[in-house]
Amino acid sequence: MSTPLYQLKAEFFKTLGHPVRIRVLELLSEREYAVSEMLTEIGVEAAHLSQQLAVLRRASLVVPRREGSAVYYSMANPQVTELLRVARSILSGVLAGQAELLADLKAAESTTAPGGPERS
């Protein structure tokens, strides 16, 4: 019996559900990175980055390449870059809506607050 597609999608999104993994994928969307470069950019312990890279490798989202003693990573599938772009666009819309709501609430608060403009 095969796993339902919705369950596979949920597992995929769980894999993406960690800030360090998202940051790694954002970096790799730009270009290939050495692990040492990622450590500098992301600012986590080497062991923690290694764990997160292992999760991304197991999910076939990143591909390692060894050059001497250095390990470089690149994106395994360029569509992940598009997924990150779409997520950013969605979040921008959500945050813009929340900013408008906050502005409306503050405007309503200032008209009903003591010392604010009075209503007739």
TORKOL-4160 file (C-alpha; in steps of 0.2 Angstrom, whole numbers, padded with zeros to 4 digits, m for minus):
120
<pt num="1" X="0000" Y="0000" Z="0000"/>
<pt num="2" X="0007" Y="0017" Z="m0005"/>
<pt num="3" X="0008" Y="0032" Z="0006"/>
<pt num="4" X="m0005" Y="0045" Z="0001"/>
<pt num="5" X="0001" Y="0061" Z="m0008"/>
<pt num="6" X="m0006" Y="0072" Z="0006"/>
<pt num="7" X="0005" Y="0063" Z="0019"/>
<pt num="8" X="0020" Y="0064" Z="0008"/>
<pt num="9" X="0017" Y="0083" Z="0006"/>
<pt num="10" X="0015" Y="0085" Z="0025"/>
<pt num="11" X="0032" Y="0076" Z="0027"/>
<pt num="12" X="0040" Y="0087" Z="0014"/>
<pt num="13" X="0034" Y="0103" Z="0023"/>
<pt num="14" X="0039" Y="0096" Z="0040"/>
<pt num="15" X="0057" Y="0095" Z="0032"/>
<pt num="16" X="0056" Y="0113" Z="0028"/>
<pt num="17" X="0049" Y="0117" Z="0045"/>
<pt num="18" X="0065" Y="0123" Z="0053"/>
<pt num="19" X="0073" Y="0141" Z="0052"/>
<pt num="20" X="0091" Y="0134" Z="0049"/>
<pt num="21" X="0085" Y="0123" Z="0035"/>
<pt num="22" X="0075" Y="0137" Z="0027"/>
<pt num="23" X="0091" Y="0149" Z="0029"/>
<pt num="24" X="0102" Y="0135" Z="0021"/>
<pt num="25" X="0090" Y="0133" Z="0006"/>
<pt num="26" X="0089" Y="0152" Z="0004"/>
<pt num="27" X="0108" Y="0153" Z="0003"/>
<pt num="28" X="0109" Y="0138" Z="m0009"/>
<pt num="29" X="0096" Y="0147" Z="m0020"/>
<pt num="30" X="0109" Y="0160" Z="m0023"/>
<pt num="31" X="0124" Y="0148" Z="m0027"/>
<pt num="32" X="0134" Y="0133" Z="m0020"/>
<pt num="33" X="0141" Y="0136" Z="m0003"/>
<pt num="34" X="0155" Y="0128" Z="0007"/>
<pt num="35" X="0150" Y="0122" Z="0024"/>
<pt num="36" X="0162" Y="0134" Z="0032"/>
<pt num="37" X="0154" Y="0149" Z="0023"/>
<pt num="38" X="0137" Y="0143" Z="0028"/>
<pt num="39" X="0143" Y="0143" Z="0046"/>
<pt num="40" X="0148" Y="0161" Z="0045"/>
<pt num="41" X="0132" Y="0166" Z="0036"/>
<pt num="42" X="0120" Y="0157" Z="0048"/>
<pt num="43" X="0129" Y="0158" Z="0064"/>
<pt num="44" X="0125" Y="0142" Z="0072"/>
<pt num="45" X="0136" Y="0128" Z="0079"/>
<pt num="46" X="0145" Y="0117" Z="0067"/>
<pt num="47" X="0136" Y="0101" Z="0074"/>
<pt num="48" X="0119" Y="0110" Z="0073"/>
<pt num="49" X="0122" Y="0115" Z="0055"/>
<pt num="50" X="0128" Y="0097" Z="0051"/>
<pt num="51" X="0112" Y="0090" Z="0058"/>
<pt num="52" X="0101" Y="0101" Z="0048"/>
<pt num="53" X="0111" Y="0098" Z="0032"/>
<pt num="54" X="0109" Y="0079" Z="0035"/>
<pt num="55" X="0090" Y="0081" Z="0036"/>
<pt num="56" X="0090" Y="0091" Z="0019"/>
<pt num="57" X="0101" Y="0077" Z="0011"/>
<pt num="58" X="0090" Y="0063" Z="0017"/>
<pt num="59" X="0075" Y="0073" Z="0009"/>
<pt num="60" X="0086" Y="0075" Z="m0007"/>
<pt num="61" X="0084" Y="0094" Z="m0006"/>
<pt num="62" X="0103" Y="0097" Z="m0006"/>
<pt num="63" X="0118" Y="0089" Z="m0014"/>
<pt num="64" X="0135" Y="0088" Z="m0006"/>
<pt num="65" X="0152" Y="0089" Z="m0016"/>
<pt num="66" X="0169" Y="0086" Z="m0008"/>
<pt num="67" X="0184" Y="0096" Z="m0014"/>
<pt num="68" X="0199" Y="0091" Z="m0004"/>
<pt num="69" X="0194" Y="0094" Z="0014"/>
<pt num="70" X="0180" Y="0106" Z="0010"/>
<pt num="71" X="0162" Y="0100" Z="0008"/>
<pt num="72" X="0151" Y="0111" Z="m0004"/>
<pt num="73" X="0132" Y="0110" Z="m0005"/>
<pt num="74" X="0121" Y="0115" Z="m0019"/>
<pt num="75" X="0102" Y="0114" Z="m0022"/>
<pt num="76" X="0096" Y="0097" Z="m0028"/>
<pt num="77" X="0081" Y="0104" Z="m0037"/>
<pt num="78" X="0079" Y="0122" Z="m0043"/>
<pt num="79" X="0060" Y="0122" Z="m0040"/>
<pt num="80" X="0064" Y="0123" Z="m0021"/>
<pt num="81" X="0070" Y="0141" Z="m0025"/>
<pt num="82" X="0053" Y="0145" Z="m0033"/>
<pt num="83" X="0044" Y="0137" Z="m0018"/>
<pt num="84" X="0054" Y="0149" Z="m0006"/>
<pt num="85" X="0050" Y="0164" Z="m0018"/>
<pt num="86" X="0031" Y="0160" Z="m0018"/>
<pt num="87" X="0032" Y="0157" Z="0002"/>
<pt num="88" X="0040" Y="0175" Z="0003"/>
<pt num="89" X="0026" Y="0182" Z="m0008"/>
<pt num="90" X="0012" Y="0174" Z="0002"/>
<pt num="91" X="0020" Y="0180" Z="0019"/>
<pt num="92" X="0022" Y="0198" Z="0012"/>
<pt num="93" X="0004" Y="0198" Z="0008"/>
<pt num="94" X="m0001" Y="0191" Z="0025"/>
<pt num="95" X="0010" Y="0204" Z="0034"/>
<pt num="96" X="0004" Y="0218" Z="0023"/>
<pt num="97" X="m0014" Y="0213" Z="0028"/>
<pt num="98" X="m0009" Y="0213" Z="0046"/>
<pt num="99" X="m0001" Y="0230" Z="0045"/>
<pt num="100" X="m0017" Y="0237" Z="0038"/>
<pt num="101" X="m0027" Y="0229" Z="0052"/>
<pt num="102" X="m0015" Y="0236" Z="0065"/>
<pt num="103" X="m0016" Y="0253" Z="0057"/>
<pt num="104" X="m0035" Y="0252" Z="0057"/>
<pt num="105" X="m0035" Y="0247" Z="0076"/>
<pt num="106" X="m0024" Y="0261" Z="0081"/>
<pt num="107" X="m0034" Y="0273" Z="0071"/>
<pt num="108" X="m0050" Y="0267" Z="0080"/>
<pt num="109" X="m0041" Y="0267" Z="0097"/>
<pt num="110" X="m0036" Y="0285" Z="0095"/>
<pt num="111" X="m0054" Y="0290" Z="0091"/>
<pt num="112" X="m0061" Y="0281" Z="0107"/>
<pt num="113" X="m0047" Y="0284" Z="0119"/>
<pt num="114" X="m0049" Y="0297" Z="0133"/>
<pt num="115" X="m0042" Y="0314" Z="0126"/>
<pt num="116" X="m0044" Y="0308" Z="0108"/>
<pt num="117" X="m0057" Y="0316" Z="0096"/>
<pt num="118" X="m0074" Y="0315" Z="0102"/>
<pt num="119" X="m0089" Y="0308" Z="0093"/>
<pt num="120" X="m0105" Y="0318" Z="0090"/>
